[in-house]
Amino acid sequence: MGQSTGMNRVRRVVDAAMVFGSLLVLTWPVLFAERTNLAVPVGVVAFLGIGVILLAERWPLLQYAPIASAVICAGWWHYRDGAITPELTGLLIAVSAVILVRQFLGARTNDRLMRDLTKQRAILTRQAYFDPLTALGNRKLFMNHATDALSDADDTITAMILVDLDGFKEINDTYGHAAGDELLVRTAERLNANVRGNDTVSRLGGDEFVVLLPRLADDTIADTVANRILRDLAVPLTVGDTVLSIQASAGIAFARGGGWAVDAVMRDADVALYQAKADGKGVARRFDPAQFAIAEQQRRDEAELRRAVDEHEFEVHYQPIVDLDGEHTVGVEALVRWRHPSRGLLAPAAFLDLAEEIGLLPRLGGWVLAEACEQAAAWQQANPGFELNVNLSASQLGQPDLIDEVRGVLERTGLPPHLLVLELTESVALTDLAESARVLGALKTLGVRIALDDFGTGFSSLSHLGALPVDVVKIDRSFVATMQDTAGASVAEAVLQIARTFDLSPVAEGVEDALQAARLRELDCGQAQGYHFARPMPAADLTALLTRQEALQGR
């Protein structure tokens, strides 16, 4: 920087001397012919020179105008009458010398500039194509190499191995980023030590690396390389005063012959890496087209389900709950259905697990609650005391705003709280007994009732039943289905007795025929639901059912 600044100052001085010298040549015959008072001509030259120098900062080529004019005039004077004096000749020689010096400085400046530009270009190239921490090629350089390798594959195999460090975040969090950086550098060294000279090792970002093995004759070579890399990475290493041992997972994908897109092979390797992580980490897995097809289908299903929620493709159906003494409808269970544009009406089993897995169930369940409560409030006008059962999922039970959501729905719809029964399964309720008891207790303060669904399937946890603020138990259909057997009837009777012991109202689920209904009446079970009474139906059909029942009761 100091040399460059000094050179610039010298160049500016030479430029100024060149301008003033040229002006002196131009004004010599006019201002110095009589050799009288020099103050005026010198002042004029100084004024003009300063003006040219200042204007040259905006128009750089202007500083060469006096030089060109001086050379032209000198030539003209010599041609006309040989009017060049010895003094003027000396001045021309001086100006020429200044011009030569200026050209020399310009050449030196240009040479230095070219060297600086070359150096900067090299730095930019390295920044654009290499990882500054590990000195490996980055994603951009890898994509270039992989594209070339795939285009030149002929009939050979190109293998791609994605390597990801397991537990790298914990290393950073526990030992600091300096230790994490050192670990990445050592990882790069070990990767390089396990490949051939024509293979490519790059860092894609974070703790993910990729190895490209071009022109393989046998695909098992990639398995050997991947497993050797994982074994080498697993060897403990010392970083500072700390001995670190970290395993890695690898995903392997192959491209046989040419014509492959790099992104497609990387996608396959990424799927294989995901499978390696799912299989317990620390292993290498090949890309499996069948696994990929399953993963692709799941991604499509997830996208379709999200779209369905956004576009309101769901509807609520209602299954009657009947009083076994007279078999008239006293309530309903709200059940969600998906009106799929191409597959028709889908039952909950087709989508609820996926909705829970991807976090959509709180949103979908909240919509069902609001929709069902609004409909139940309308039914209250003609059917006072008509109850509504709505299911709660595990993710809904864990929502911090569940209490406020239920309160808001009740206030908006005007449904009496004691007519709303919120159902949850035993497995959900008993996962975290203390938290379930707290949330259910808060819901009870709103006035709603709580039902335990699939009652009896968690038989080993029945000792915890007294800790939950439950009002209703719904006896699982598996017990109802076996009531024709002596042993099955005894189990059903025992379950009903447990319900009565805890002062809970029993509702039998899955009643399929009149014999089961009759047996439940004998066991003194008050309410039931199932296909023997009615299938789940849209709100309009249930309204028609209630109207027919009122007409029959009126007669």
C-alpha positions as CSV (number, residue, x, y, z in Angstrom):
1,M,0.0,0.0,0.0
2,G,2.9,2.4,0.9
3,Q,4.7,1.8,-2.4
4,S,1.5,2.3,-4.4
5,T,0.8,5.6,-2.6
6,G,4.4,6.8,-3.3
7,M,4.2,5.9,-6.9
8,N,0.9,7.7,-7.3
9,R,2.5,10.9,-5.9
10,V,5.5,10.7,-8.2
11,R,3.1,10.2,-11.1
12,R,1.1,13.3,-10.2
13,V,4.3,15.4,-10.0
14,V,5.5,14.2,-13.4
15,D,2.0,14.8,-14.9
16,A,2.1,18.4,-13.5
17,A,5.7,19.0,-14.9
18,M,4.5,17.7,-18.2
19,V,1.6,20.1,-18.4
20,F,3.6,23.1,-17.3
21,G,6.5,22.3,-19.7
22,S,4.1,21.9,-22.6
23,L,2.4,25.2,-21.8
24,L,5.8,26.9,-21.7
25,V,6.6,25.5,-25.2
26,L,3.3,26.8,-26.5
27,T,3.7,30.3,-25.0
28,W,7.4,30.7,-25.7
29,P,7.3,32.7,-29.0
30,V,4.6,35.1,-27.8
31,L,5.4,35.7,-24.1
32,F,9.2,35.4,-24.1
33,A,10.1,37.0,-27.4
34,E,11.2,40.3,-25.9
35,R,12.6,38.7,-22.7
36,T,11.1,41.5,-20.6
37,N,8.9,41.2,-17.4
38,L,8.6,37.5,-16.7
39,A,5.9,37.8,-14.0
40,V,3.1,38.1,-16.4
41,P,4.0,35.1,-18.7
42,V,4.9,32.9,-15.7
43,G,1.6,33.8,-14.0
44,V,-0.4,33.0,-17.2
45,V,1.4,29.6,-17.6
46,A,0.8,28.8,-13.9
47,F,-2.9,29.8,-14.1
48,L,-3.4,27.7,-17.3
49,G,-1.4,24.8,-15.9
50,I,-3.4,24.6,-12.6
51,G,-6.7,24.8,-14.6
52,V,-5.6,22.0,-16.9
53,I,-4.6,19.8,-13.9
54,L,-7.8,20.4,-12.1
55,L,-10.0,19.7,-15.1
56,A,-7.9,16.6,-15.8
57,E,-9.2,15.0,-12.6
58,R,-12.6,14.9,-14.4
59,W,-11.4,14.4,-17.9
60,P,-8.0,12.6,-17.7
61,L,-7.2,12.9,-21.4
62,L,-7.2,16.7,-21.1
63,Q,-3.7,16.7,-19.6
64,Y,-2.3,15.4,-23.0
65,A,-3.8,18.3,-25.0
66,P,-0.9,20.8,-24.1
67,I,1.7,18.1,-25.0
68,A,0.2,17.3,-28.4
69,S,-0.2,21.1,-29.1
70,A,3.4,21.8,-28.1
71,V,4.8,19.1,-30.4
72,I,2.6,20.2,-33.3
73,C,3.6,23.9,-32.9
74,A,7.3,23.0,-32.5
75,G,7.2,21.1,-35.8
76,W,5.4,23.9,-37.6
77,W,7.8,26.5,-36.4
78,H,10.8,24.5,-37.5
79,Y,9.2,23.8,-40.9
80,R,8.3,27.5,-41.4
81,D,11.4,29.4,-40.6
82,G,13.6,27.5,-38.3
83,A,12.3,29.7,-35.4
84,I,13.3,27.3,-32.7
85,T,15.9,28.8,-30.4
86,P,18.4,26.9,-28.3
87,E,16.4,27.6,-25.1
88,L,13.2,26.3,-26.8
89,T,15.1,23.3,-28.0
90,G,16.2,22.5,-24.5
91,L,12.7,22.9,-23.2
92,L,11.4,20.5,-25.9
93,I,14.0,18.0,-24.8
94,A,13.0,18.4,-21.2
95,V,9.3,17.9,-22.0
96,S,10.2,14.8,-24.1
97,A,12.2,13.4,-21.2
98,V,9.2,14.1,-18.9
99,I,7.0,12.2,-21.3
100,L,9.4,9.3,-21.3
101,V,9.5,9.2,-17.5
102,R,5.7,9.4,-17.5
103,Q,5.4,6.4,-19.9
104,F,7.9,4.5,-17.7
105,L,5.9,5.2,-14.6
106,G,2.7,4.3,-16.4
107,A,4.2,1.0,-17.5
108,R,5.4,0.3,-14.0
109,T,1.9,1.2,-12.7
110,N,0.2,-1.0,-15.3
111,D,2.5,-3.9,-14.5
112,R,1.8,-3.5,-10.8
113,L,-1.9,-3.2,-11.5
114,M,-1.9,-6.4,-13.6
115,R,0.0,-8.2,-10.9
116,D,-2.6,-7.0,-8.3
117,L,-5.5,-7.9,-10.6
118,T,-4.0,-11.4,-11.2
119,K,-3.6,-11.8,-7.4
120,Q,-7.1,-10.6,-6.7
121,R,-8.5,-12.9,-9.4
122,A,-6.7,-15.9,-7.9
123,I,-8.1,-14.9,-4.4
124,L,-11.6,-14.6,-5.8
125,T,-11.3,-17.9,-7.7
126,R,-10.3,-19.6,-4.5
127,Q,-13.1,-18.0,-2.5
128,A,-15.6,-19.0,-5.3
129,Y,-14.5,-22.7,-5.5
130,F,-12.7,-23.7,-2.3
131,D,-13.8,-24.0,1.3
132,P,-11.7,-21.6,3.4
133,L,-11.7,-23.8,6.5
134,T,-10.7,-27.2,5.1
135,A,-9.2,-26.1,1.8
136,L,-11.4,-28.7,0.0
137,G,-13.4,-27.8,-3.0
138,N,-16.8,-26.4,-2.2
139,R,-20.2,-27.3,-3.6
140,K,-19.7,-25.2,-6.8
141,L,-16.4,-26.9,-7.7
142,F,-17.8,-30.3,-6.9
143,M,-20.8,-29.7,-9.2
144,N,-18.3,-28.8,-12.0
145,H,-16.2,-31.9,-11.4
146,A,-19.2,-34.2,-11.1
147,T,-20.7,-32.8,-14.3
148,D,-17.5,-33.5,-16.1
149,A,-17.2,-37.0,-14.6
150,L,-20.7,-38.0,-15.6
151,S,-20.3,-36.7,-19.1
152,D,-17.1,-38.7,-19.5
153,A,-18.3,-41.9,-17.8
154,D,-18.7,-44.0,-21.0
155,D,-19.7,-47.4,-19.8
156,T,-18.2,-47.1,-16.4
157,I,-19.7,-46.5,-13.0
158,T,-19.6,-43.1,-11.2
159,A,-20.2,-43.4,-7.4
160,M,-21.1,-40.6,-5.1
161,I,-20.7,-40.9,-1.3
162,L,-22.3,-38.4,1.0
163,V,-20.7,-38.3,4.5
164,D,-22.4,-36.6,7.4
165,L,-20.9,-36.4,10.9
166,D,-23.2,-37.7,13.6
167,G,-23.5,-35.5,16.7
168,F,-21.4,-32.7,15.3
169,K,-23.8,-30.1,16.9
170,E,-23.2,-31.5,20.3
171,I,-19.4,-31.2,19.8
172,N,-19.8,-27.5,19.0
173,D,-22.2,-27.0,21.9
174,T,-20.0,-28.8,24.4
175,Y,-16.4,-27.9,23.3
176,G,-16.9,-24.7,21.3
177,H,-16.7,-23.8,17.6
178,A,-12.9,-23.8,17.6
179,A,-12.9,-27.5,18.4
180,G,-15.7,-28.1,15.9
181,D,-13.6,-26.3,13.2
182,E,-10.6,-28.4,14.0
183,L,-12.7,-31.5,13.8
184,L,-13.8,-30.5,10.3
185,V,-10.3,-29.9,9.2
186,R,-9.2,-33.4,10.5
187,T,-12.2,-34.9,8.8
188,A,-11.1,-33.4,5.5
189,E,-7.6,-34.8,5.9
190,R,-8.9,-38.3,6.7
191,L,-11.3,-38.2,3.7
192,N,-8.4,-37.2,1.4
193,A,-6.3,-40.0,2.8
194,N,-8.9,-42.7,1.7
195,V,-9.4,-41.8,-2.0
196,R,-7.4,-42.0,-5.2
197,G,-5.7,-39.1,-6.9
198,N,-8.5,-38.7,-9.5
199,D,-11.3,-38.8,-7.0
200,T,-12.9,-35.6,-5.7
201,V,-13.5,-34.7,-2.0
202,S,-15.5,-31.6,-1.3
203,R,-17.3,-30.0,1.7
204,L,-20.9,-29.2,0.8
205,G,-21.4,-27.2,4.0
206,G,-21.7,-27.6,7.7
207,D,-20.6,-31.1,8.6
208,E,-21.6,-32.7,5.2
209,F,-18.9,-33.9,2.8
210,V,-19.1,-35.6,-0.5
211,V,-16.7,-38.0,-2.3
212,L,-16.9,-38.6,-6.1
213,L,-15.4,-41.8,-7.4
214,P,-15.4,-41.7,-11.2
215,R,-14.8,-44.5,-13.8
216,L,-15.3,-47.5,-11.5
217,A,-15.4,-51.0,-13.1
218,D,-17.0,-52.5,-10.0
219,D,-19.6,-50.8,-7.7
220,T,-18.4,-52.7,-4.6
221,I,-15.4,-50.4,-4.6
222,A,-17.6,-47.6,-3.4
223,D,-18.8,-49.8,-0.5
224,T,-15.2,-50.5,0.4
225,V,-14.2,-46.8,0.3
226,A,-17.3,-45.7,2.3
227,N,-16.7,-48.2,5.1
228,R,-13.0,-47.5,5.2
229,I,-13.8,-43.8,5.5
230,L,-16.3,-44.4,8.4
231,R,-13.8,-46.6,10.2
232,D,-11.0,-44.0,9.8
233,L,-13.3,-41.2,11.0
234,A,-14.3,-43.2,14.1
235,V,-10.7,-43.4,15.4
236,P,-10.4,-41.0,18.3
237,L,-8.4,-37.8,17.8
238,T,-7.0,-35.1,20.0
239,V,-8.2,-31.6,19.6
240,G,-6.4,-29.3,22.0
241,D,-6.6,-31.1,25.4
242,T,-9.7,-33.0,24.4
243,V,-9.9,-36.5,22.9
244,L,-12.9,-36.6,20.6
245,S,-14.5,-39.6,19.1
246,I,-17.3,-39.0,16.6
247,Q,-18.9,-41.4,14.1
248,A,-20.3,-40.6,10.7
249,S,-23.0,-41.9,8.4
250,A,-22.7,-42.3,4.6
251,G,-25.1,-42.6,1.7
252,I,-24.0,-44.1,-1.6
253,A,-25.5,-43.6,-5.0
254,F,-24.4,-44.8,-8.4
255,A,-24.7,-43.6,-12.0
256,R,-24.0,-46.3,-14.6
257,G,-22.8,-44.8,-17.9
258,G,-23.3,-41.2,-19.0
259,G,-26.3,-39.0,-19.3
260,W,-27.0,-38.5,-15.6
261,A,-27.8,-35.2,-13.9
262,V,-25.7,-34.4,-10.9
263,D,-28.7,-33.3,-8.9
264,A,-30.4,-36.7,-9.5
265,V,-27.4,-38.7,-8.2
266,M,-27.0,-36.3,-5.2
267,R,-30.7,-36.8,-4.4
268,D,-30.2,-40.6,-4.4
269,A,-27.2,-40.3,-2.2
270,D,-29.1,-38.0,0.2
271,V,-32.0,-40.6,0.4
272,A,-29.4,-43.3,1.2
273,L,-27.8,-41.1,3.8
274,Y,-31.2,-40.5,5.4
275,Q,-31.7,-44.3,5.5
276,A,-28.3,-44.7,7.2
277,K,-29.3,-42.2,9.9
278,A,-32.6,-44.1,10.4
279,D,-30.8,-47.4,10.7
280,G,-28.9,-46.2,13.8
281,K,-26.1,-44.0,12.3
282,G,-22.5,-44.9,12.0
283,V,-23.2,-47.0,8.9
284,A,-23.1,-46.7,5.1
285,R,-26.2,-47.4,3.0
286,R,-26.7,-47.7,-0.7
287,F,-29.6,-46.0,-2.5
288,D,-32.6,-48.3,-2.6
289,P,-35.1,-47.4,-5.3
290,A,-37.9,-49.1,-3.3
291,Q,-37.1,-46.9,-0.3
292,F,-37.0,-43.9,-2.5
293,A,-40.4,-44.7,-3.9
294,I,-41.8,-45.0,-0.4
295,A,-40.2,-41.7,0.6
296,E,-41.5,-40.0,-2.6
297,Q,-45.0,-41.2,-2.0
298,Q,-44.8,-40.0,1.6
299,R,-43.7,-36.6,0.4
300,R,-46.6,-36.5,-2.1
301,D,-49.0,-37.5,0.6
302,E,-47.7,-34.8,2.9
303,A,-48.0,-32.2,0.3
304,E,-51.5,-33.3,-0.7
305,L,-52.6,-33.4,2.9
306,R,-51.3,-29.8,3.5
307,R,-53.1,-28.6,0.4
308,A,-56.3,-30.4,1.6
309,V,-56.2,-28.6,4.9
310,D,-55.6,-25.2,3.2
311,E,-58.4,-25.8,0.7
312,H,-60.9,-27.1,3.3
313,E,-61.5,-30.5,1.7
314,F,-62.6,-32.0,5.1
315,E,-66.0,-32.5,6.5
316,V,-67.5,-33.8,9.7
317,H,-69.6,-36.9,9.9
318,Y,-71.6,-37.9,13.0
319,Q,-72.1,-41.4,14.4
320,P,-75.2,-41.7,16.7
321,I,-74.7,-42.7,20.4
322,V,-77.9,-44.4,21.5
323,D,-79.6,-45.2,24.8
324,L,-79.8,-49.0,24.9
325,D,-83.1,-48.7,26.7
326,G,-85.3,-47.8,23.7
327,E,-82.3,-47.4,21.3
328,H,-83.0,-43.7,20.6
329,T,-80.2,-41.3,19.8
330,V,-78.9,-39.2,22.7
331,G,-75.7,-37.9,21.3
332,V,-73.2,-38.2,18.5
333,E,-69.4,-38.6,18.0
334,A,-67.9,-36.2,15.6
335,L,-65.6,-38.0,13.1
336,V,-63.6,-36.2,10.4
337,R,-63.7,-37.3,6.7
338,W,-61.5,-36.2,3.8
339,R,-63.5,-35.5,0.6
340,H,-60.5,-36.4,-1.7
341,P,-60.9,-35.0,-5.3
342,S,-59.9,-38.3,-6.9
343,R,-60.1,-41.0,-4.2
344,G,-63.5,-40.0,-2.9
345,L,-64.5,-40.0,0.8
346,L,-61.6,-41.2,3.0
347,A,-61.9,-42.4,6.6
348,P,-59.6,-41.1,9.3
349,A,-57.4,-44.2,9.1
350,A,-56.2,-43.0,5.7
351,F,-54.7,-39.7,6.9
352,L,-54.9,-39.0,10.7
353,D,-51.5,-40.7,11.5
354,L,-49.8,-38.7,8.8
355,A,-51.5,-35.5,9.9
356,E,-50.2,-36.2,13.5
357,E,-46.7,-37.0,12.2
358,I,-46.3,-33.7,10.3
359,G,-48.0,-31.5,12.9
360,L,-51.3,-30.8,11.2
361,L,-53.6,-32.5,13.7
362,P,-53.9,-29.5,16.1
363,R,-55.1,-27.4,13.2
364,L,-57.4,-30.0,11.8
365,G,-58.7,-31.0,15.2
366,G,-59.4,-27.4,16.1
367,W,-61.5,-27.1,12.9
368,V,-63.5,-30.2,13.7
369,L,-64.2,-29.0,17.2
370,A,-65.4,-25.6,16.0
371,E,-67.5,-27.1,13.2
372,A,-69.1,-29.8,15.4
373,C,-69.9,-27.4,18.2
374,E,-71.6,-25.1,15.9
375,Q,-73.7,-27.9,14.5
376,A,-74.5,-29.3,17.9
377,A,-75.7,-25.9,19.1
378,A,-78.2,-25.9,16.2
379,W,-79.4,-29.4,17.2
380,Q,-80.0,-28.2,20.8
381,Q,-82.9,-26.1,19.7
382,A,-85.0,-29.2,18.8
383,N,-83.2,-31.7,21.0
384,P,-82.3,-30.2,24.4
385,G,-79.7,-32.2,26.2
386,F,-78.2,-33.7,23.0
387,E,-74.5,-34.5,23.6
388,L,-71.5,-34.0,21.3
389,N,-68.4,-36.1,21.6
390,V,-65.2,-34.8,20.0
391,N,-61.8,-36.6,19.9
392,L,-58.6,-35.0,21.2
393,S,-55.3,-36.1,19.8
394,A,-52.0,-36.4,21.6
395,S,-50.6,-33.2,19.9
396,Q,-53.8,-31.3,20.7
397,L,-53.5,-32.3,24.4
398,G,-50.0,-30.9,24.3
399,Q,-51.0,-27.5,22.9
400,P,-50.5,-24.7,25.4
401,D,-53.5,-22.8,24.1
402,L,-56.0,-25.8,24.2
403,I,-58.0,-24.5,27.1
404,D,-58.4,-21.0,25.5
405,E,-59.3,-22.6,22.2
406,V,-62.1,-24.8,23.8
407,R,-63.4,-21.8,25.8
408,G,-63.5,-19.6,22.7
409,V,-65.4,-22.3,20.7
410,L,-68.0,-22.7,23.4
411,E,-68.4,-18.9,23.7
412,R,-68.8,-18.4,19.9
413,T,-71.2,-21.3,19.3
414,G,-73.2,-21.0,22.4
415,L,-73.1,-24.8,23.1
416,P,-73.6,-25.5,26.8
417,P,-70.3,-26.8,28.1
418,H,-71.7,-29.8,29.9
419,L,-73.0,-31.2,26.6
420,L,-69.5,-31.3,25.1
421,V,-67.6,-34.5,25.8
422,L,-63.9,-34.5,24.9
423,E,-62.5,-38.0,24.1
424,L,-58.9,-39.1,24.4
425,T,-57.5,-42.6,24.3
426,E,-55.9,-44.4,27.2
427,S,-52.5,-44.5,25.5
428,V,-52.6,-40.7,25.1
429,A,-53.8,-40.1,28.6
430,L,-51.4,-42.4,30.3
431,T,-48.2,-41.3,28.4
432,D,-47.7,-38.5,30.9
433,L,-50.2,-39.0,33.7
434,A,-49.4,-35.9,35.7
435,E,-49.6,-33.6,32.6
436,S,-52.7,-35.2,31.3
437,A,-54.4,-34.8,34.7
438,R,-53.4,-31.1,34.8
439,V,-54.8,-30.4,31.3
440,L,-57.9,-32.4,31.7
441,G,-58.5,-30.8,35.1
442,A,-58.3,-27.3,33.4
443,L,-60.7,-28.5,30.7
444,K,-63.1,-29.6,33.5
445,T,-63.2,-26.1,34.9
446,L,-64.8,-25.0,31.7
447,G,-67.7,-27.4,32.4
448,V,-67.0,-29.9,29.7
449,R,-66.9,-33.7,30.3
450,I,-64.0,-36.0,29.7
451,A,-64.3,-39.5,28.1
452,L,-61.6,-42.2,28.0
453,D,-61.7,-43.9,24.6
454,D,-60.7,-47.6,23.9
455,F,-61.2,-48.3,27.6
456,G,-59.6,-51.5,28.7
457,T,-56.8,-51.7,26.2
458,G,-54.4,-50.2,28.7
459,F,-55.5,-52.7,31.4
460,S,-52.1,-52.6,33.1
461,S,-52.5,-48.9,33.8
462,L,-56.0,-49.1,35.3
463,S,-54.5,-48.4,38.7
464,H,-53.9,-44.9,37.5
465,L,-57.4,-44.3,36.5
466,G,-58.4,-42.6,39.7
467,A,-55.8,-39.8,39.0
468,L,-57.6,-38.7,35.9
469,P,-60.7,-36.5,36.0
470,V,-62.7,-38.7,33.7
471,D,-66.5,-38.8,33.4
472,V,-67.2,-41.4,30.7
473,V,-65.4,-44.6,29.5
474,K,-65.9,-46.0,26.0
475,I,-65.5,-49.7,26.1
476,D,-63.3,-50.9,23.3
477,R,-64.9,-52.8,20.4
478,S,-62.6,-55.7,20.9
479,F,-64.3,-56.6,24.2
480,V,-67.8,-56.1,22.6
481,A,-66.9,-58.4,19.7
482,T,-66.0,-61.3,22.0
483,M,-69.0,-61.1,24.3
484,Q,-70.5,-64.3,22.6
485,D,-67.8,-66.4,24.2
486,T,-68.0,-67.1,27.9
487,A,-64.5,-65.7,28.5
488,G,-65.2,-62.6,26.4
489,A,-68.4,-62.0,28.3
490,S,-66.6,-62.2,31.6
491,V,-64.0,-59.7,30.4
492,A,-66.7,-57.2,29.2
493,E,-68.5,-57.6,32.5
494,A,-65.2,-57.0,34.4
495,V,-64.6,-53.8,32.4
496,L,-68.1,-52.5,33.1
497,Q,-67.6,-53.3,36.8
498,I,-64.4,-51.3,36.8
499,A,-66.2,-48.4,35.2
500,R,-68.9,-48.5,37.9
501,T,-66.3,-48.7,40.6
502,F,-64.9,-45.4,39.5
503,D,-68.4,-44.0,39.1
504,L,-67.9,-43.6,35.3
505,S,-70.6,-43.7,32.7
506,P,-69.9,-46.6,30.2
507,V,-70.5,-46.4,26.4
508,A,-69.9,-49.5,24.3
509,E,-68.3,-49.1,20.9
510,G,-68.4,-51.2,17.8
511,V,-71.9,-52.8,18.4
512,E,-72.5,-54.8,15.1
513,D,-75.7,-56.7,15.7
514,A,-78.8,-57.1,17.9
515,L,-77.2,-60.0,19.9
516,Q,-74.4,-57.7,21.1
517,A,-76.9,-55.0,21.9
518,A,-79.0,-57.4,23.9
519,R,-76.0,-58.7,25.8
520,L,-75.0,-55.2,26.7
521,R,-78.4,-54.5,28.1
522,E,-78.2,-57.6,30.2
523,L,-74.8,-56.3,31.5
524,D,-76.5,-53.0,32.4
525,C,-74.5,-50.9,29.9
526,G,-76.5,-47.7,29.4
527,Q,-75.3,-46.4,26.0
528,A,-73.7,-47.8,22.8
529,Q,-72.7,-46.9,19.3
530,G,-71.9,-49.0,16.2
531,Y,-73.1,-50.0,12.8
532,H,-76.0,-52.0,14.3
533,F,-77.5,-48.6,15.1
534,A,-76.1,-46.3,12.4
535,R,-73.0,-45.6,10.4
536,P,-71.3,-42.1,10.6
537,M,-73.3,-39.7,8.4
538,P,-73.3,-36.0,7.3
539,A,-75.0,-33.5,9.5
540,A,-78.0,-33.2,7.2
541,D,-78.7,-37.0,7.3
542,L,-78.4,-37.0,11.1
543,T,-80.9,-34.1,11.3
544,A,-83.3,-36.2,9.2
545,L,-82.7,-39.2,11.6
546,L,-83.5,-37.0,14.6
547,T,-86.7,-35.7,12.9
548,R,-87.9,-39.3,12.2
549,Q,-87.2,-40.3,15.8
550,E,-89.1,-37.4,17.1
551,A,-92.1,-38.3,14.9
552,L,-92.0,-41.9,16.1
553,Q,-91.9,-40.8,19.8
554,G,-94.7,-38.4,19.1
555,R,-96.9,-41.3,18.0
